[in-house]
Amino acid sequence: MTQSVVVQVGQCGNQVGCRFWDLALREHAHVNKKGLYDEALSSFFQNVDSRRSDGRGCGVGGRIQHLKARAVLVDMEEGVVNEILQGPLREVFDSTQLLTDVSGSGNNWAVGHMTYGSAYREQIVDKLRKAAEHCDCLQCFFLIHSMGGGTGSGLGTRVLSLLEEEFPEVCRIVTSIYPSAEDDVITSPYNSVLAMRELTEHADCVLPVENQSLVEIVNKIKHMSHGAKPGATIRRDSTVISGQGGLSGAEKPFDAMNNIVANLLLNMTSSARFEGSLNMDLNEIAMNLVPFPRLHYLVPSLTPLYTLADVNVPTRRLDQMFSDAFSKEHQLIRADPKHSLYLACALMVRGNVQVSDLRRNIERLKPSLPFVSWNQEGWKTGLCSVPPVGHSHSLLALANNTCVKPTFMELRERFTRLYRKKAHLHHYLNVEGMEQSFFSEAVTSLSSLIEEYHHLDATKLKLMPDAPRLCIAT
């Protein structure tokens, strides 16, 4: 029985985290009919008895008293956290889990990382320790943040380095939302490249998610809901379009996008939260998918996409679902893994699926997927028997693939366009502790990462077919 803690930093991190807790409660309510606090719930929730003064949780097996999320919420603006505290999830968090300021980071990585990182260091560490102390066996920290703004990128990566300092043995899995090229934050290339260096050095795994991919997926779902196919409708009270998913008020344009990322986390944590014939330990993701410590960026793809919107369409056939997981349309970043090199791949399946189905589909797909020569069997599989609410099965694929290289090259190009002119640099250099060398070191770190992927890509040309075997005369 292990537990994990979710750390949500910045506006985007807290909004995505909110959707995750909202949907996780929905899943557990769907399965847990007796109202008992079981091992599945204990993985991400505490059961607190308000009559106990020490704030400790009740043990597994008793009635559910008061569920508290194993989470730490950090934002240097009050808005989103205050909204959470006024919404349907207000009972799931308490003040000891929250840390806010009023002024925000002004889209400046240095303010988040240096100014707030130093000012709030002790309070952040204290809240992380308290969350860890409430766990019997702490397995993993999930950090959710965005790359383009100031708090998510700057303070988010500062929190990441604090996690490494305080809990060096605990796995750190980061979900990072990358800005699109048309991002309205002019300084987002600076913030993203400065954050990239921290992610490369301090994370065990990073799941990069691109805003542009989320927009395209949401548009695809909306297209289906407008009668593109007979019977393809989104229920109006659907979790993807309702504004009630942990936030009060009317639907916001990015609710649906946040919901997709929340579903990525739901699928990833399903083995920790429910039973399965082949459950995957979260630590095994890094252990099996990251052959080189810096190359820990895993491309996520989800299927069926319609799970994310409660769209009333016929369930995809099982084999089709496996094929979908390796198509560009189902990825959360714009990349082409089939024309790049796989270092390893994990398949996390939910629902009534047999191990034989998994093996058969891997054997079917393997010939079309270029794996690095020294890891041809680099597959990790997980089977969770509890499907998403309203569906018979789903699949999350996590691919360690060199196809992330173009995304990083595009980011470097946008950074260089600004940095060549030293545009907006003074805003960063006016922050105490920030030096210009941080910029050159960050872009050097990113270039080095791109080069490592490039060297691996070059080996793809040398992939040789199996040597012919001797025929035995009969």
C-alpha positions as CSV (number, residue, x, y, z in Angstrom):
1,M,0.0,0.0,0.0
2,T,1.7,3.2,-1.2
3,Q,0.7,6.8,-1.4
4,S,1.5,9.7,-3.7
5,V,1.4,13.5,-3.3
6,V,0.3,15.9,-6.0
7,V,1.9,19.3,-6.1
8,Q,0.1,22.0,-8.1
9,V,2.0,25.2,-8.9
10,G,0.6,28.3,-10.7
11,Q,-2.7,29.0,-12.3
12,C,-2.5,26.2,-14.9
13,G,-1.2,23.7,-12.4
14,N,-4.0,24.3,-10.0
15,Q,-6.7,24.3,-12.6
16,V,-5.5,21.0,-14.1
17,G,-5.0,19.6,-10.5
18,C,-8.6,20.6,-9.8
19,R,-9.9,18.6,-12.7
20,F,-7.8,15.6,-11.6
21,W,-9.3,15.6,-8.0
22,D,-12.8,16.1,-9.3
23,L,-12.6,13.2,-11.8
24,A,-10.7,10.9,-9.4
25,L,-13.5,11.4,-6.8
26,R,-16.0,10.5,-9.5
27,E,-14.2,7.3,-10.4
28,H,-13.9,6.2,-6.8
29,A,-17.5,7.0,-6.1
30,H,-18.5,4.9,-9.1
31,V,-16.6,1.8,-7.7
32,N,-16.8,2.4,-3.9
33,K,-20.5,1.7,-3.2
34,K,-20.1,0.8,0.5
35,G,-18.6,4.1,1.7
36,L,-15.5,2.4,3.2
37,Y,-12.1,3.9,3.2
38,D,-10.1,1.3,1.2
39,E,-6.5,1.0,-0.1
40,A,-7.6,2.4,-3.5
41,L,-8.7,5.7,-1.8
42,S,-5.7,5.8,0.5
43,S,-3.3,6.1,-2.4
44,F,-4.3,9.7,-3.1
45,F,-6.7,10.6,-0.2
46,Q,-6.5,10.8,3.5
47,N,-9.5,9.9,5.6
48,V,-9.6,12.5,8.4
49,D,-11.7,12.3,11.5
50,S,-12.4,15.9,12.5
51,R,-12.8,14.9,16.1
52,R,-9.1,14.0,16.3
53,S,-6.9,17.0,17.1
54,D,-3.7,15.7,15.6
55,G,-5.1,15.8,12.0
56,R,-3.9,12.2,11.4
57,G,-6.0,10.1,9.0
58,C,-8.1,7.1,9.9
59,G,-6.9,3.7,9.0
60,V,-8.0,1.6,6.0
61,G,-11.1,-0.4,6.5
62,G,-13.3,2.0,8.4
63,R,-16.1,4.3,7.2
64,I,-15.2,7.3,5.1
65,Q,-15.2,10.3,7.5
66,H,-13.8,13.3,5.6
67,L,-11.6,12.8,2.5
68,K,-8.6,15.1,2.1
69,A,-6.5,15.1,-1.1
70,R,-2.8,14.3,-0.7
71,A,-1.9,17.6,-2.3
72,V,0.0,20.9,-1.9
73,L,-1.4,23.9,-3.8
74,V,1.0,26.8,-4.5
75,D,0.2,30.0,-6.5
76,M,1.5,33.5,-6.2
77,E,-1.9,34.9,-7.2
78,E,-5.0,34.2,-5.0
79,G,-7.6,34.0,-7.8
80,V,-7.6,30.3,-8.8
81,V,-7.0,28.9,-5.3
82,N,-9.8,31.2,-3.9
83,E,-12.1,29.9,-6.6
84,I,-11.3,26.3,-5.6
85,L,-12.1,27.1,-2.0
86,Q,-15.5,28.5,-3.0
87,G,-16.3,25.6,-5.4
88,P,-17.4,22.0,-5.0
89,L,-13.9,20.8,-4.0
90,R,-13.6,23.2,-1.0
91,E,-13.9,20.3,1.5
92,V,-11.1,18.3,-0.1
93,F,-8.4,20.9,0.8
94,D,-7.6,22.8,4.0
95,S,-5.5,25.9,4.7
96,T,-2.5,23.8,5.7
97,Q,-2.2,22.6,2.1
98,L,-2.4,26.0,0.5
99,L,0.2,28.7,-0.1
100,T,-0.7,31.9,-2.0
101,D,0.5,35.5,-2.4
102,V,-1.3,38.4,-4.1
103,S,0.9,39.9,-6.7
104,G,1.9,37.0,-9.0
105,S,5.2,36.6,-10.9
106,G,4.5,38.9,-13.8
107,N,5.3,36.2,-16.4
108,N,8.9,36.3,-15.2
109,W,10.7,33.0,-14.4
110,A,13.2,34.9,-12.2
111,V,10.6,36.3,-9.9
112,G,9.0,32.9,-9.4
113,H,12.3,31.0,-9.1
114,M,14.4,33.5,-7.2
115,T,12.2,36.0,-5.4
116,Y,9.3,33.8,-4.4
117,G,11.4,30.6,-4.3
118,S,13.6,32.2,-1.6
119,A,10.8,34.0,0.3
120,Y,8.6,30.9,0.6
121,R,11.2,28.2,0.7
122,E,10.7,27.2,4.4
123,Q,6.9,27.3,4.0
124,I,6.9,25.1,0.9
125,V,9.3,22.6,2.5
126,D,7.1,22.5,5.6
127,K,3.9,21.8,3.6
128,L,5.7,19.1,1.5
129,R,7.0,17.4,4.7
130,K,3.5,17.5,6.3
131,A,2.0,15.9,3.2
132,A,4.8,13.2,3.3
133,E,4.3,12.5,7.0
134,H,0.6,11.6,6.4
135,C,1.8,8.8,4.0
136,D,2.6,5.3,5.3
137,C,4.8,4.6,2.3
138,L,5.4,7.6,0.0
139,Q,6.0,6.4,-3.5
140,C,5.8,9.4,-5.8
141,F,5.4,13.2,-6.2
142,F,3.4,14.4,-9.1
143,L,4.2,18.0,-10.0
144,I,1.8,19.9,-12.4
145,H,2.8,23.2,-13.8
146,S,3.0,25.3,-17.0
147,M,6.2,26.4,-18.8
148,G,5.1,29.8,-20.2
149,G,4.2,31.9,-17.2
150,G,6.2,33.1,-14.3
151,T,4.9,31.1,-11.2
152,G,4.4,27.8,-13.0
153,S,7.8,27.8,-14.7
154,G,9.9,29.6,-12.1
155,L,8.5,28.6,-8.7
156,G,7.3,25.2,-10.2
157,T,10.9,24.3,-11.0
158,R,12.1,25.6,-7.7
159,V,9.7,23.3,-5.9
160,L,11.1,20.5,-8.1
161,S,14.6,21.1,-6.9
162,L,13.3,21.3,-3.3
163,L,11.7,17.9,-3.7
164,E,15.0,16.4,-4.9
165,E,16.8,18.0,-1.8
166,E,14.2,16.9,0.8
167,F,13.1,13.5,-0.7
168,P,16.0,12.3,-3.0
169,E,14.7,8.7,-3.0
170,V,11.1,9.6,-4.0
171,C,10.2,9.5,-7.7
172,R,9.4,12.9,-9.2
173,I,7.0,12.8,-12.2
174,V,6.3,16.2,-13.8
175,T,3.4,17.1,-16.1
176,S,4.5,20.3,-18.0
177,I,2.2,22.3,-20.2
178,Y,4.2,23.8,-23.0
179,P,3.0,27.1,-24.6
180,S,2.1,27.3,-28.3
181,A,4.0,29.4,-30.8
182,E,1.1,31.9,-30.7
183,D,1.2,32.3,-27.0
184,D,0.1,35.7,-25.7
185,V,3.0,35.8,-23.1
186,I,5.8,37.4,-25.0
187,T,8.5,36.2,-22.5
188,S,7.2,32.5,-22.6
189,P,10.3,31.3,-24.7
190,Y,12.6,32.6,-21.9
191,N,10.5,31.1,-19.2
192,S,10.3,27.8,-21.0
193,V,14.0,27.4,-21.8
194,L,15.0,28.4,-18.2
195,A,12.5,25.9,-16.9
196,M,13.7,23.2,-19.3
197,R,17.2,23.2,-17.7
198,E,15.7,22.5,-14.3
199,L,13.4,19.8,-15.6
200,T,16.3,18.1,-17.3
201,E,18.4,18.2,-14.2
202,H,15.9,17.5,-11.4
203,A,13.0,15.4,-12.7
204,D,12.8,11.6,-13.0
205,C,10.2,11.8,-15.8
206,V,8.6,14.7,-17.6
207,L,5.3,14.3,-19.6
208,P,5.4,17.3,-22.0
209,V,1.9,18.4,-23.1
210,E,1.5,21.1,-25.8
211,N,-1.3,23.7,-25.6
212,Q,-1.7,23.4,-29.4
213,S,-2.3,19.7,-29.3
214,L,-4.9,20.2,-26.6
215,V,-6.7,22.8,-28.7
216,E,-6.7,20.4,-31.7
217,I,-8.1,17.5,-29.7
218,V,-10.9,19.7,-28.2
219,N,-11.8,20.9,-31.7
220,K,-12.0,17.3,-32.8
221,I,-14.3,16.5,-30.0
222,K,-16.5,19.6,-30.6
223,H,-16.7,18.6,-34.3
224,M,-18.0,15.2,-33.3
225,S,-20.5,16.8,-31.0
226,H,-22.0,18.8,-33.8
227,G,-23.2,15.8,-35.6
228,A,-20.2,14.9,-37.7
229,K,-21.2,11.3,-37.0
230,P,-24.7,10.0,-36.2
231,G,-25.1,9.7,-32.5
232,A,-21.9,11.5,-31.7
233,T,-23.1,14.0,-29.0
234,I,-21.7,15.4,-25.9
235,R,-24.0,15.4,-22.9
236,R,-24.5,18.9,-21.7
237,D,-23.6,17.9,-18.1
238,S,-20.5,16.2,-19.4
239,T,-17.4,16.7,-17.2
240,V,-15.4,18.1,-20.1
241,I,-17.7,21.0,-20.8
242,S,-19.3,21.6,-17.4
243,G,-17.7,24.5,-15.5
244,Q,-18.4,22.7,-12.3
245,G,-15.4,20.4,-12.3
246,G,-14.0,21.7,-9.1
247,L,-14.3,25.3,-10.1
248,S,-17.2,27.5,-9.6
249,G,-18.8,29.7,-12.2
250,A,-19.4,29.3,-15.9
251,E,-17.5,27.1,-18.3
252,K,-14.1,28.5,-19.3
253,P,-12.5,28.0,-22.7
254,F,-9.6,26.0,-21.2
255,D,-11.8,23.7,-19.0
256,A,-11.9,21.1,-21.7
257,M,-8.1,21.3,-22.3
258,N,-7.4,20.9,-18.6
259,N,-9.8,17.9,-18.5
260,I,-7.6,16.1,-21.1
261,V,-4.5,16.5,-19.0
262,A,-6.4,15.4,-15.9
263,N,-7.4,12.2,-17.8
264,L,-3.8,11.6,-18.6
265,L,-3.1,11.6,-14.9
266,L,-6.2,9.5,-14.1
267,N,-4.9,6.8,-16.5
268,M,-1.4,7.0,-15.3
269,T,-2.4,6.6,-11.6
270,S,-5.1,4.0,-12.2
271,S,-2.8,1.1,-11.3
272,A,-2.0,2.8,-8.0
273,R,-5.6,3.6,-7.2
274,F,-7.3,0.3,-8.3
275,E,-6.7,-3.4,-8.5
276,G,-5.5,-5.1,-11.7
277,S,-4.0,-8.3,-12.9
278,L,-0.8,-6.6,-14.0
279,N,-0.6,-3.4,-11.9
280,M,2.3,-1.1,-12.7
281,D,4.2,0.5,-9.9
282,L,4.7,4.2,-10.6
283,N,8.4,3.9,-9.8
284,E,8.6,1.4,-12.6
285,I,7.8,4.1,-15.2
286,A,11.2,5.8,-14.7
287,M,13.0,2.5,-14.0
288,N,11.9,1.0,-17.3
289,L,11.4,3.9,-19.7
290,V,14.5,6.1,-18.9
291,P,17.7,4.4,-20.1
292,F,19.7,7.7,-19.8
293,P,18.9,10.1,-16.9
294,R,18.6,13.3,-19.0
295,L,16.4,11.7,-21.7
296,H,13.4,11.4,-19.5
297,Y,10.8,13.2,-21.7
298,L,7.9,10.7,-22.3
299,V,5.4,11.4,-25.1
300,P,1.8,10.7,-23.8
301,S,-1.0,9.5,-26.1
302,L,-4.6,8.7,-25.0
303,T,-7.3,6.6,-26.5
304,P,-10.2,6.7,-26.9
305,L,-10.1,10.5,-27.0
306,Y,-13.9,10.5,-26.6
307,T,-13.6,9.3,-23.0
308,L,-12.4,12.8,-22.3
309,A,-15.8,14.3,-23.3
310,D,-18.3,11.6,-22.4
311,V,-19.1,11.5,-26.1
312,N,-21.8,9.0,-26.9
313,V,-20.0,7.1,-29.6
314,P,-19.6,3.4,-30.0
315,T,-16.5,2.1,-28.1
316,R,-13.5,1.6,-30.3
317,R,-12.6,-2.0,-31.0
318,L,-9.7,-3.1,-28.8
319,D,-7.2,-3.6,-31.6
320,Q,-8.1,-0.2,-33.1
321,M,-7.4,1.4,-29.7
322,F,-3.9,0.1,-29.7
323,S,-3.4,1.4,-33.2
324,D,-4.8,4.8,-32.2
325,A,-2.3,5.0,-29.4
326,F,0.5,5.2,-31.9
327,S,-1.1,7.7,-34.2
328,K,-0.3,11.5,-34.1
329,E,-4.0,12.4,-33.6
330,H,-4.0,10.9,-30.1
331,Q,-0.8,12.4,-28.8
332,L,-0.6,15.3,-26.4
333,I,2.3,16.8,-28.2
334,R,2.7,17.4,-32.0
335,A,5.3,14.9,-33.0
336,D,5.8,11.8,-35.3
337,P,7.1,8.9,-33.3
338,K,6.9,6.4,-36.1
339,H,9.5,8.4,-38.1
340,S,11.8,8.7,-35.0
341,L,13.4,6.2,-32.7
342,Y,11.8,4.5,-29.7
343,L,14.0,4.0,-26.6
344,A,11.2,2.4,-24.7
345,C,7.4,2.4,-24.4
346,A,4.8,1.8,-21.7
347,L,1.2,0.7,-22.3
348,M,-1.2,1.3,-19.4
349,V,-4.5,-0.3,-20.1
350,R,-7.8,0.0,-18.1
351,G,-10.8,-2.3,-18.3
352,N,-11.6,-5.9,-19.1
353,V,-8.5,-6.6,-21.2
354,Q,-6.5,-9.8,-21.1
355,V,-2.7,-10.1,-21.0
356,S,-3.0,-12.1,-24.2
357,D,-4.7,-9.1,-25.9
358,L,-1.7,-6.9,-24.8
359,R,0.9,-9.3,-26.1
360,R,-0.9,-9.9,-29.4
361,N,-1.2,-6.2,-30.1
362,I,2.4,-5.5,-29.2
363,E,3.5,-8.3,-31.6
364,R,1.2,-6.8,-34.3
365,L,2.6,-3.3,-33.9
366,K,6.2,-4.0,-33.3
367,P,7.3,-4.3,-36.9
368,S,6.1,-0.8,-37.7
369,L,7.8,0.9,-34.7
370,P,11.5,1.6,-34.9
371,F,13.1,0.6,-31.6
372,V,16.7,1.4,-30.7
373,S,18.8,-1.7,-31.5
374,W,19.9,-2.5,-28.0
375,N,16.3,-2.4,-26.5
376,Q,14.1,-4.2,-29.0
377,E,12.0,-5.6,-26.2
378,G,11.7,-2.3,-24.4
379,W,8.0,-2.6,-23.5
380,K,6.4,-2.1,-20.1
381,T,2.8,-3.0,-19.7
382,G,0.2,-2.4,-17.0
383,L,-3.4,-3.7,-16.7
384,C,-5.9,-2.0,-14.3
385,S,-9.3,-3.8,-14.2
386,V,-11.3,-0.7,-13.4
387,P,-12.2,1.2,-16.7
388,P,-12.9,4.9,-16.9
389,V,-16.5,5.9,-15.9
390,G,-18.9,5.1,-18.7
391,H,-16.4,3.2,-20.9
392,S,-15.3,-0.4,-21.3
393,H,-11.6,0.2,-21.7
394,S,-9.0,2.9,-22.3
395,L,-5.2,3.1,-23.1
396,L,-2.4,5.5,-22.2
397,A,0.8,5.1,-24.0
398,L,4.0,6.7,-22.8
399,A,6.8,6.7,-25.4
400,N,10.4,7.6,-24.8
401,N,11.0,8.7,-28.3
402,T,13.4,11.0,-30.1
403,C,10.4,12.7,-31.7
404,V,10.4,15.3,-28.9
405,K,13.5,16.8,-30.6
406,P,11.6,19.1,-33.0
407,T,9.5,20.5,-30.2
408,F,12.7,21.4,-28.3
409,M,14.3,22.8,-31.4
410,E,11.3,25.1,-32.1
411,L,11.4,26.3,-28.5
412,R,15.1,27.0,-28.8
413,E,14.5,29.0,-32.0
414,R,11.8,31.1,-30.4
415,F,14.2,31.7,-27.4
416,T,17.1,32.7,-29.8
417,R,14.9,35.2,-31.7
418,L,14.3,37.2,-28.5
419,Y,17.7,36.6,-26.9
420,R,19.7,37.8,-30.0
421,K,18.2,41.2,-29.5
422,K,18.4,41.0,-25.7
423,A,14.7,41.9,-25.7
424,H,13.0,42.1,-22.3
425,L,16.2,40.9,-20.6
426,H,16.3,43.8,-18.2
427,H,13.1,42.6,-16.5
428,Y,14.9,39.4,-15.5
429,L,18.3,40.9,-14.6
430,N,16.6,43.4,-12.3
431,V,15.6,40.4,-10.1
432,E,18.0,39.8,-7.2
433,G,20.0,36.6,-7.7
434,M,19.4,36.5,-11.5
435,E,22.4,36.7,-13.8
436,Q,22.7,36.7,-17.6
437,S,24.8,33.5,-17.4
438,F,21.6,31.7,-16.5
439,F,20.2,32.3,-20.0
440,S,23.3,31.1,-21.8
441,E,23.6,28.0,-19.5
442,A,19.9,27.2,-20.0
443,V,20.1,27.3,-23.8
444,T,23.4,25.3,-23.7
445,S,21.6,22.7,-21.6
446,L,18.8,22.5,-24.2
447,S,21.2,22.3,-27.1
448,S,23.0,19.5,-25.4
449,L,19.7,17.7,-24.9
450,I,18.8,18.1,-28.6
451,E,22.2,16.9,-29.6
452,E,21.8,13.7,-27.5
453,Y,18.5,13.0,-29.2
454,H,20.2,13.7,-32.6
455,H,22.9,11.2,-31.9
456,L,20.4,8.5,-31.1
457,D,18.3,9.4,-34.2
458,A,21.5,8.9,-36.3
459,T,21.7,5.3,-35.1
460,K,18.3,4.6,-36.7
461,L,19.9,4.5,-40.1
462,K,22.1,1.7,-38.9
463,L,19.3,-0.5,-37.7
464,M,19.8,-3.8,-39.5
465,P,17.2,-6.4,-40.1
466,D,17.7,-9.7,-38.3
467,A,20.6,-11.7,-39.7
468,P,19.3,-14.6,-41.8
469,R,19.2,-17.8,-39.8
470,L,20.7,-21.1,-41.1
471,C,18.1,-23.4,-42.6
472,I,18.2,-27.0,-41.4
473,A,17.8,-29.5,-44.2
474,T,15.0,-32.0,-43.5
